Amino acid sequence: MTGKSAAERRTGLLNGFAAYGMWGLVPLFWPLLKPAGAVEILAHRMVWSLVFVAAALLVIRRWAWAGELLRQPRKLALITVAAAVITVNWGVYIWSVNSGHVVEASLGYFINPLVTIAMGVLLLKERLRPVQWAAVAVGASAVLVLAVGYGRPPWISLCLAFSFAVYGLVKKKVNLGGVESLAAETAIQFLPALAYLLWLSARGDSTFATEGSGHALLLAATGIVTAFPLVCFGAAAIRVPLSTLGLLQYLAPVFQFLLGILYFKEAMPPERWAGFALVWLALTLLTWDALRTARRTARALAGRAGAPGTPAATGTPVSAGTAGAAPPTGRTPAAYGTDPLETRP
């Protein structure tokens, strides 16, 4: 990343702000699609996302990955799991926004990094540093406080956080770019979604052709709303450091939270403020620890590169694998945020 020009870094930051800004403001879009229900909106999102992404791939002529994917049954199976999990995530998110639970939905993406770290410990046997353990403990306390405040567990938040954490884990194993991954996932979703829309139309319950051309265009625009922020994110991911993207990712739930209380006028009694304050404390600890570790690792690599006998000192270039090696002390990938080519709400 050090070789990037200042102009490229600015371009990357602008694309990052654009991507997370669009993801943060998307709660304003889903209510425009009423009277379509959440499942109909979800099905249109799947269908039109594939249309939009396939058109983009045709323009840039990037199809070689598809043939390779078809020859790898294990990857295909993982893509199918990813498609199923993101279907749940998208569906719950659309329903929650259109049912007046924007604040609770935003909480899901606030606690997602904590859930990702917890899954890393439980499933991948990753080791956490003391500050990371403290952040997870504070986050768990926040969920208990919010459960008392809501009179029930914040199941919308937990469903969004866990589904997106599982999705991120599967995506890391698949190792496909964001646009390619979205194309593969929506290709799997396409036929069931199209069948549902045709069935809905046959029953006379579809809103696509009955609410006017403006409504139909808005439903078709779900593909753009899904794919365009991802394109911006892809442009940001190759131009700015991952640690910067890890900080930018909090913009989306912050915007969603502010929309929930300021625009949608959702209630925030004291116990909910207390729960959110604990979540923000946990994220502050997590971010501080991640940045501190990143600085230590950078200093260690710089010192190693300048030491006598090292590749940099002897004029031998450091390989990409060495430069990107994971630092010691049980560093977890989740500490810097989620996969830089992910599919957001």
Disulfide bonds with the S-S distance in Angstrom:
none
